[in-house]
Amino acid sequence: MPINDAARLVPMMFRAQIKNRCQLQYPKKEEHKELDIRLWAREWTQEIYPQLPVTNNGEFREAQYQINWRMISNSGVDDTIIRPVIGARGWPYYPGSSMKGVFRRACTLEQAARYCGQKTGKNDYEPGILRFHGGYPIDDSWQYGLVDIVHPQQSNQVGMEQKTSSKQKTSSASAMISLYQPTLRFGISSNVDLAPNEWEEIWQIWEKAIQTGIGGRTSAGYGQTNTPSKIAPIYRCQLKGRGQAAKLLDGEGEFRPNIFRAALRGHALRIFGGLTDANSAERLVGDLFGSIDPGCPQGLLSLSFIEEEVTLGIFRKAPTYEAIGEVNWHLTSSLDKEHRKALKDLVTGLTHFAMIFGGFGKSWRRADHRLFYEDYYNNSSKSLIGCHWEWANHETLQRDPSWHLSDPAQFSQRIGKLMNAALVWMELQGVKKSELPTTWRESWHPNNVQVWGRIAENREDSLAIDWFHGDYSHEQTIYKSPLTGKMGQFGRIWHRMYPVIRLAKDEANPRTPKVRTTPKFIELFTIFPDRNSSQCQTFLNFLHQQKNLTKLWGN
C-alpha cells in the first residue's frame, strides 16, 4: 500500500503536521484541501463513544451550567491549532485541576485552606477536603459548530504601520476548536461528611468563581455562563443591532459577542495613541484587555454578553444577524475606589464612542445601506455594506445622560470627557501625556482626525452615503479611492447615522430624565486625512464649502 494511502488510515490527531501533509490550518495544495481542521474535527467526533462519560454514583455532588457562547478547554497547540482537552470515551472535558484553580481564586484564605489545601511547612502540604472532578457536556450537542475562527484585525484597523508588538504580524483568520453553547455538568466530592448548608456554601463559591468565565480567552467573552452574576459589573448597557455576521469555515454565519471587546480595544488604542507614544498606548490597552505578548498579565476587564434574542439570516448570500442583549464588563481583580471610578468612566466613554461612531462587528465604519441607501441594492450583484446599532432601551441613557449625544453641538464636550477619562487613567498608571503621539493612521489627535456633522431629518436624508458611490462634486469622486478603501484596503473615512433621542428633565423624578425618540439622526463623517494626497485635500476643501456641515473636531 502506498505510504500516503496508509497515512490516511491514521486519524489526523495522531499524525505529524509537516509540510504538504496534514496541514490543519492552511493546506497549501489542492490535493490536500481536505486535510484541514474540519477533517480533524470530523474524524474525532465520528469515533467518540456514544454513552455519556459522567454517571453519578452517589459519591459526589453535581451541578450543571450552560455556556452563553463558546468555551475553550486548551490542552496545547498543535500546528497552531488550539486543541481541546479530551477526556473519557473521547469526550471534551473541563479538567478538575482547572476547576480547582478557578474555585480557589474565589475563596477566602480560610475557605481555600479547608477546601483546597495549604502549605504547612517548607516541604509539607496539607490537602483540602474537596476533590474536583471537572465537567463534561450533558449530551452530544457539543459536536456541532466545533470549528471556530480567530481573525485579528487590530493592526490593520487602527493603521499601526509601525508595529511595536512582535506578535502583530498578520490579520489572517485562524481556526481553533471550541464548544458552542454547551451545557456542562461539574462534579465535586468531599472526603469528609458535610452538612447541607456547607454544600450550599461550596456551590455558591463555585458560582462566584465562574462569573468571569472558565477555559481560555475569557476576557474576549469565551467561557461565560448564563447564570445571573452575583458580582456587579463595572459597566453594563443594553444594545440592539444588525449587520453582517461572521462566516465560519463551513460557510455558516454566527453572531460573535467578542465584537464588543474588539471595538473597545481598538478605540482604546486610538484614544491612547493620540495621547502618548506607541509603546505606552499598547501597554495601557494590554493591561486593560489582555495581550498575547510575553509577560503581559491577564487584562483587568472581562466581557460577557447576555443574549436576549439573536436571529441569523441571509442577505445577498451573506450571513446576517439581528441581536439584542446586555453587554457586561467585569473586573478580573479588585481595584481601590479611585481606580475603579476612573476605569468605569473610561469604559463608559469608550462604549459611547463606539456607539456614536459606528457600532460593532464587520463593516462598522459604514451605515447600514439596507436602512439608509436602499437604492444601492437595485443592482443584484451588490453585497451587504454597513451595520446599525442602537441602545436597546432607555436605561443606559438615563443612567449615563452626561455621555449621551443628542445634538452635534455637544460633540466636542463628549469627546473631551472621554479624553479626560483616558488622561486620568494614564496618570493613575504612571503614563505621561506625550506631545508626540503615535503615527498610527487612526490615532485620535486633533491634528490627525476631523469629524464633520449635521442633523438628518430622517433615514433617507443622508449626504455622505451618496459620496461613497458617485461624484460628490463636478466629476470629483472618492469612490474606491484610498479615502473610502476597497477590498483588502482600509479607508480613511467613517460614516455613521446616530439616532437622535432627546432627554428632558422629569419634574416628578429629577434623577431619571424623560426619553423621547425622534425620526432624526446625527450624520457623522469622520476622516483621517492623508496630507500627502491631493485627492484628499480636494475633498477636504469641498467639506469646508458645505454650509449644512459643521466641523465638530480636529484641526
Sequence and secondary structure as in RCSB ss.txt:
>XXXX:A:sequence
MPINDAARLVPMMFRAQIKNRCQLQYPKKEEHKELDIRLWAREWTQEIYPQLPVTNNGEFREAQYQINWRMISNS
GVDDTIIRPVIGARGWPYYPGSSMKGVFRRACTLEQAARYCGQKTGKNDYEPGILRFHGGYPIDDSWQYGLVDIV
HPQQSNQVGMEQKTSSKQKTSSASAMISLYQPTLRFGISSNVDLAPNEWEEIWQIWEKAIQTGIGGRTSAGYGQT
NTPSKIAPIYRCQLKGRGQAAKLLDGEGEFRPNIFRAALRGHALRIFGGLTDANSAERLVGDLFGSIDPGCPQGL
LSLSFIEEEVTLGIFRKAPTYEAIGEVNWHLTSSLDKEHRKALKDLVTGLTHFAMIFGGFGKSWRRADHRLFYED
YYNNSSKSLIGCHWEWANHETLQRDPSWHLSDPAQFSQRIGKLMNAALVWMELQGVKKSELPTTWRESWHPNNVQ
VWGRIAENREDSLAIDWFHGDYSHEQTIYKSPLTGKMGQFGRIWHRMYPVIRLAKDEANPRTPKVRTTPKFIELF
TIFPDRNSSQCQTFLNFLHQQKNLTKLWGN
>XXXX:A:secstr
  HHHHHHTS GGGS  BTTBS SS   SGGGTTSSHHHHHHHHHHTS SS S    SSSEEEEEEBSSEE  EE
EEETTEEEE B GGG B B HHHHHHHHHHTS HHHHHHHHEEE SSS EEE SEEEEEEEESSGGGGTT EEEE
   HHHHHT  S  STT      EEEE EES EEEEEEEESS   HHHHHHHHHHHHHHGGG SSS GGGTTT B
SS  SS  SEEEEEEEEEE EE TTS EE  THHHHHHHHHHHHHHHHTTS HHHHHHHHHHHH  SSTT    S
EEEEEEEEEEEEEEETTEEEEEEEEEEEEEESS   HHHHHHHHHHHHHHHHHHHHHT SSTTTTSB HHHH GG
GGGSTT     BEEEESSSHHHHHSGGG   SGGGHHHHHHHHHHHHHHHHHHTT    SS    TT   TTT E
EEEEEESSTT  SHHHHTTSEEETTEE TTSTTT BTTB  SEEEEEEEEEEEE  TT TTS EEEEEEEEEEEE
EE   TT HHHHHHHHHHHT TT EEEE  
